[in-house]
Amino acid sequence: MSLVTALYASPSQHLLSQAPDHPVLYFAPSVLQATAKRFLAGFPGLVTYAVKANDAEEVLENLMAAGVEAFDVASPFEMARVKALMPSAVLHYNNPVRSEAEVATAIAHGVASYSVDSMGELSKLVRCGVPLSAEVSVRLRLPVKGAIYDFGAKFGADPEHAVTLLRAVAEAGFVPSMTFHPGTQCADPAAWGAYIETCATVARAAGVSLSRLNVGGGYAAHRTGAAPDLEAIFAAIELATVRAFGAEAPALVCEPGRAMVAESFSLATRVKAIREDNAVFLNDGIYGGLAELPILGNIDRIEPVSTKATREGAPVERVVFGPTCDSLDRLPGLVPLAGDLGEGDWLVWHGLGAYSTATVTRFNGYGAIEVVTTDRLS
Ligand SMILES: *Cc1c(COP(=O)(O)O)cnc(C)c1O
């Protein structure tokens, strides 16, 4: 699929001509394809996309067009969606907990790689007849800081248990591998380094030579301040792998979700009302496209768009509420927004392609978000 010319050049062109009263997500395929090519060119190994960050068909199609051929899927729905768009796609099923019916679906889809963090789940793969040509990765967890929230709280085996599991994977006859996820929005390259080193220690202790090492997702997106330096993280991963494994270095795999897709969508919310106390009410909030802000913190990449003025007045710190009648529907803390912001203006939140459409609810009748394709996002 080549890049089609979008109907609108930018979000502000659409907002000013259509004046939508509902929230709109602007999608720039050119930005997504450029990010995919950055990962493909820069990451020293296989690039897979973690579908849960945004499973929209137009996202998957543009990633495929850019050259992504392998996908990290967590459910039968995600498997079917990827395969329907690209029958030759390689599937990695890295949700380490599965029902027997889910394993059967994975076998039917020809899943190439599975992850495990418990003996029970490994036995289930054997019992359900996963072919021995499949790769099975032992998922490691460490008490590592650096990300906004800790994925180790739910999944992963401690190093000692990982040794036992890795041995069992090899004894069962599967292709042995290891994986980890440093936690999402992880800006610290040292987090990957610590995991890679421990994976090497675990593999040596188990006496197993890893065919591959999947260094997970977690790459940070641009939410505040300067854009994260992805290439510095790629270099740190490569260096840590050579240092830890030497001549035995396994092939690398990564599975970015957030950093792959975040930058290719911007969310336009409309100012419904501004109260006497300066509090702003928007037409979308934490049950819609801004769901992650209470967890990850506010974004400072907010662009006001108005039919009336440029809205460049000195910023005022404001309480910002979403549209529902639930008092939790409020962004954390205070958000600095133009002092001359007016009702009917829009606020365009940049970098909202990940975990936005994927988690939207229709709570209180809100959450219907239109998607409009644009050539660029600013
Ligand atoms: C969610 C997830 C990812 C993607 O994480 P990001 O922080 O969005 O990059 C990758 N791998 C697995 C196993 C996941 O569950």
The ligand as an SDF file (V2000), in Angstrom:
LIG
                    3D

 15 15  0  0  0  0  0  0  0  0999 V2000
    2.4770   -4.3060   25.7790 C   0  0  0  0  0  0  0  0  0  0  0  0
    3.5810   -5.1590   25.3280 C   0  0  0  0  0  0  0  0  0  0  0  0
    4.5480   -4.6280   24.4650 C   0  0  0  0  0  0  0  0  0  0  0  0
    4.5560   -3.1990   24.0050 C   0  0  0  0  0  0  0  0  0  0  0  0
    4.9340   -2.3540   25.0290 O   0  0  0  0  0  0  0  0  0  0  0  0
    5.1700   -0.7830   24.7560 P   0  0  0  0  0  0  0  0  0  0  0  0
    5.5040   -0.2260   26.0830 O   0  0  0  0  0  0  0  0  0  0  0  0
    3.8970   -0.2600   24.2010 O   0  0  0  0  0  0  0  0  0  0  0  0
    6.2970   -0.6810   23.7710 O   0  0  0  0  0  0  0  0  0  0  0  0
    5.5450   -5.4860   24.0240 C   0  0  0  0  0  0  0  0  0  0  0  0
    5.5900   -6.7720   24.4270 N   0  0  0  0  0  0  0  0  0  0  0  0
    4.6830   -7.3150   25.2560 C   0  0  0  0  0  0  0  0  0  0  0  0
    4.7970   -8.7470   25.6480 C   0  0  0  0  0  0  0  0  0  0  0  0
    3.6490   -6.5160   25.7390 C   0  0  0  0  0  0  0  0  0  0  0  0
    2.7400   -7.0520   26.5770 O   0  0  0  0  0  0  0  0  0  0  0  0
  1  2  1  0
  2  3  1  0
  2 14  2  0
  3  4  1  0
  3 10  2  0
  4  5  1  0
  5  6  1  0
  6  7  2  0
  6  8  1  0
  6  9  1  0
 10 11  1  0
 11 12  2  0
 12 13  1  0
 12 14  1  0
 14 15  1  0
M  END
$$$$
